[in-house]
Amino acid sequence: MISTDTLELLRATVDDWRRAGESVAIVPTMGNLHDGHLALLGEAKRKAMRTVASIFVNPTQFGPGEDYESYPRTREADLASLESAGCDLVWLPSVERMYPLDPPFMVQVPDSLSDRLCGASRPGHFDGVASVVLRLFNQVRPDVAVFGEKDYQQLVIIRRMVEDLSLDIRIAGLPTVRESSGLALSSRNAYLDKDERSSAPVLYRVLTEMARALRENTDFKALRRASLSRLEAAGFRPDYLEWCSAETLGPIRAGRPSRLFAAAWLGRARLIDNVPVD
């Protein structure tokens, strides 16, 4: 496995693969890897002959007061995990490499995609996500990029960006990887203490029960009120609980796929999750 923070070596390596007729997939990460990230890498290996994982804690997607400085950084353990999983190359750019200009050029995500769900409580977050992903795409020039469905709003935004900018990249989504309890794997789960970890799976159980009820035409508003009360009783501080189009994140449409989306604080951890309804 090659690991590099040098753009010249990254591009030379990818060029060698392309001359050999090999396809390339990328898995963008912020490090502190867990089994969910390794599942993304496994999917990338199924979809391309060569795999690149990036590790970069992106400052532009963190807002004031968020955990950029304290976000877990575990580079040596991450590199060992990626090598064991068969990753071909790890891209380790510095902030100066990723954002060489001050102020940097930034992508502005349309309000219709970014002013709701996580975007409503994290203004500018998805501008930062889209800006760093576009940079990674330009640096690596992959055929395929793999993202997890846990960050479903991010997945929708990246797909729309690729379509709108005519990027020749296929975006693959992987269903959320979960613990046996149902808790979605996340780097921020490390913020949970023992009692909070035992309560955390309630978020997924609430969503799955809501989805089952909605398939039977239960009134969403009443169901939402009851579900928020249940989360609060379990110690959560809900941020949002919404039922949206899985394609546009807007209002649901008859005959089209939809999902339930939720975010809630549990202690220091802000947990997000989503499940399909139909």
C-alpha positions in Angstrom: 0.0 0.0 0.0 1.2 3.5 -0.9 0.5 6.4 1.4 1.4 9.9 0.3 0.7 13.6 1.0 2.3 14.6 -2.3 0.0 15.3 -5.2 2.6 14.5 -7.8 3.0 10.9 -6.4 -0.8 10.5 -6.2 -1.3 11.5 -9.8 1.7 9.6 -11.1 0.4 6.4 -9.4 -3.1 6.8 -10.7 -1.7 7.6 -14.2 0.3 4.3 -14.1 -2.9 2.4 -13.2 -4.8 4.0 -16.0 -2.1 3.2 -18.6 -2.5 -0.4 -17.4 -6.2 -0.2 -18.1 -7.2 -0.4 -14.4 -10.3 1.4 -13.0 -10.1 3.5 -9.9 -12.4 4.0 -6.9 -12.2 6.5 -4.1 -13.5 6.3 -0.5 -13.3 9.8 1.1 -12.9 9.7 4.9 -12.0 11.9 7.8 -10.1 9.1 9.4 -10.8 7.5 12.8 -11.8 4.5 10.8 -14.3 1.9 11.9 -16.0 -1.2 10.2 -18.3 1.1 8.3 -15.4 2.7 6.5 -13.9 -0.7 5.8 -17.2 -1.8 4.3 -17.1 1.2 2.0 -13.6 0.1 0.9 -14.8 -3.4 0.3 -17.5 -2.0 -1.9 -14.9 0.1 -3.7 -12.8 -3.0 -4.3 -15.8 -4.7 -5.9 -16.5 -1.8 -8.2 -12.9 -1.0 -9.4 -9.6 -2.6 -9.8 -7.7 -0.1 -7.7 -8.8 1.7 -4.5 -7.8 5.0 -3.0 -8.9 6.1 0.5 -8.4 9.7 1.5 -7.9 10.8 5.1 -8.5 14.5 5.7 -10.3 16.3 8.5 -11.9 19.0 6.5 -12.1 22.4 8.3 -14.6 24.0 6.0 -17.4 21.6 7.0 -17.2 22.4 10.7 -19.1 25.4 12.0 -18.2 27.6 15.0 -18.2 25.7 18.2 -18.1 22.3 16.5 -15.5 19.6 17.2 -12.9 20.3 14.5 -10.0 20.6 16.9 -11.1 17.7 19.0 -12.2 15.4 16.2 -10.4 12.0 16.7 -7.3 11.7 14.6 -5.9 8.2 14.6 -3.6 8.1 11.5 -1.3 5.2 12.4 -4.2 2.9 13.3 -6.1 4.0 10.2 -3.2 3.2 7.9 -2.8 -0.2 9.5 -6.6 -0.9 9.0 -6.5 0.2 5.4 -3.4 -1.9 4.6 -5.0 -5.0 6.2 -8.2 -4.3 4.1 -6.2 -4.2 0.8 -6.3 -0.5 0.0 -3.9 0.4 -2.8 -3.2 4.0 -1.9 -4.0 6.4 0.9 -4.1 10.1 0.1 -3.2 12.3 3.1 -3.4 15.9 2.0 -2.6 18.8 4.3 -4.9 21.7 4.8 -2.5 23.8 2.7 -2.6 21.3 -0.1 -6.3 21.1 -0.1 -6.9 24.9 0.3 -3.8 26.6 -1.2 -5.6 30.0 -1.6 -7.0 32.3 1.0 -9.9 32.7 0.8 -10.5 29.4 -1.0 -12.9 28.8 -3.8 -16.0 27.1 -2.4 -19.0 25.2 -3.9 -22.3 26.7 -2.9 -24.9 24.0 -2.6 -28.5 25.0 -3.6 -30.7 26.0 -0.7 -33.3 23.4 -1.8 -30.7 20.7 -0.8 -28.9 22.4 2.1 -31.4 24.4 4.1 -33.1 21.3 5.6 -32.3 18.3 7.8 -28.6 18.6 8.9 -28.1 21.7 6.8 -30.7 23.7 8.8 -28.7 23.3 12.0 -25.2 23.3 10.5 -25.2 26.3 8.1 -22.4 26.1 5.5 -21.7 22.4 6.4 -22.6 21.0 3.0 -20.8 23.8 1.1 -17.7 22.5 2.9 -18.5 18.9 2.1 -19.1 19.6 -1.6 -16.0 21.7 -1.9 -13.7 19.1 -0.4 -15.2 16.3 -2.4 -14.9 18.2 -5.6 -11.2 18.8 -4.8 -10.7 15.1 -4.1 -12.4 14.2 -7.4 -10.1 16.5 -9.3 -7.0 15.2 -7.5 -7.7 11.5 -7.8 -9.8 11.5 -11.0 -11.7 8.3 -10.0 -14.2 6.2 -12.0 -16.2 5.5 -8.9 -16.7 7.1 -5.5 -18.3 5.2 -2.6 -20.3 6.9 0.2 -22.4 5.5 3.0 -26.2 6.0 3.3 -25.9 7.0 6.9 -25.0 10.5 5.6 -27.8 10.3 3.2 -28.2 14.1 2.7 -24.5 14.2 1.8 -25.0 11.3 -0.7 -27.9 13.1 -2.4 -25.9 16.4 -2.7 -22.8 14.7 -4.1 -24.9 12.9 -6.7 -26.5 16.1 -7.7 -23.2 17.9 -7.9 -21.7 15.2 -10.2 -24.8 15.4 -12.4 -24.8 19.2 -12.5 -21.1 19.6 -13.2 -21.0 16.7 -15.8 -18.4 14.8 -13.9 -17.5 11.4 -15.3 -17.7 9.7 -12.0 -20.2 7.0 -10.8 -21.5 7.6 -7.2 -22.2 4.4 -5.3 -24.1 4.4 -2.0 -23.7 1.6 0.6 -26.5 0.8 3.1 -25.7 2.0 6.6 -23.4 -0.4 8.6 -24.8 -1.1 12.1 -23.9 -2.7 15.3 -26.0 -5.7 16.3 -28.1 -3.3 18.4 -29.0 -1.3 15.3 -26.8 1.7 16.2 -25.3 3.2 13.0 -21.5 3.1 13.1 -20.0 6.5 13.4 -16.7 8.0 14.5 -18.6 10.2 16.9 -20.0 7.2 18.8 -16.7 7.4 20.7 -18.2 10.4 22.5 -20.9 8.2 24.1 -20.4 7.0 27.7 -21.5 3.6 28.8 -25.1 4.6 29.7 -25.5 6.7 26.6 -24.3 3.8 24.4 -27.0 1.6 25.8 -29.6 4.2 25.0 -28.3 5.1 21.6 -30.0 2.2 19.6 -33.4 3.7 20.6 -32.9 6.2 17.7 -32.9 3.4 15.1 -35.7 1.5 16.8 -37.9 4.6 16.7 -37.2 5.1 13.0 -37.9 1.5 12.0 -41.1 1.5 14.0 -42.2 4.8 12.4 -41.5 3.4 8.9 -43.6 0.3 9.6 -46.4 2.5 10.9 -46.2 4.8 7.9 -46.5 1.9 5.5 -49.9 1.2 7.2 -50.9 4.9 6.6 -50.6 6.0 10.2 -50.8 9.8 10.6 -47.3 11.2 10.4 -47.8 14.3 12.6 -49.2 12.2 15.4 -46.5 9.6 15.0 -43.8 12.2 15.0 -45.0 13.8 18.2 -45.1 10.4 19.9 -41.7 9.5 18.6 -40.1 12.7 19.7 -41.5 12.2 23.2 -40.0 8.7 23.2 -36.6 10.0 22.2 -36.7 12.6 24.9 -37.7 10.0 27.5 -34.6 8.0 26.5 -32.3 11.0 27.1 -32.0 12.4 23.6 -32.3 16.1 22.6 -33.9 15.8 19.2 -32.7 18.1 16.4 -35.1 17.0 13.7 -37.3 14.1 12.7 -38.6 14.3 9.2 -40.2 12.3 6.3 -38.8 13.4 2.9 -38.3 12.4 -0.7 -35.3 10.0 -1.0 -34.5 11.6 -4.3 -34.8 15.4 -3.7 -35.0 15.7 0.2 -38.2 17.7 -0.5 -41.8 16.7 0.1 -42.7 13.1 -0.4 -44.4 12.2 -3.7 -46.8 9.4 -4.4 -45.2 6.3 -5.9 -41.6 7.6 -5.3 -39.1 6.5 -2.7 -39.1 8.2 0.6 -37.1 8.1 3.9 -37.3 9.0 7.5 -34.4 11.2 8.7 -33.5 12.0 12.3 -30.7 13.7 14.2 -30.5 14.0 18.0 -28.0 14.8 20.7 -27.1 12.2 23.3 -24.6 13.7 25.6 -21.7 15.1 23.6 -22.6 13.0 20.5 -24.9 14.2 17.7 -26.3 11.0 16.2 -27.9 10.9 12.7 -29.8 8.1 11.1 -32.3 7.4 8.3 -34.4 4.5 7.1 -36.4 3.9 3.9 -40.2 4.0 4.2 -41.2 2.4 0.9 
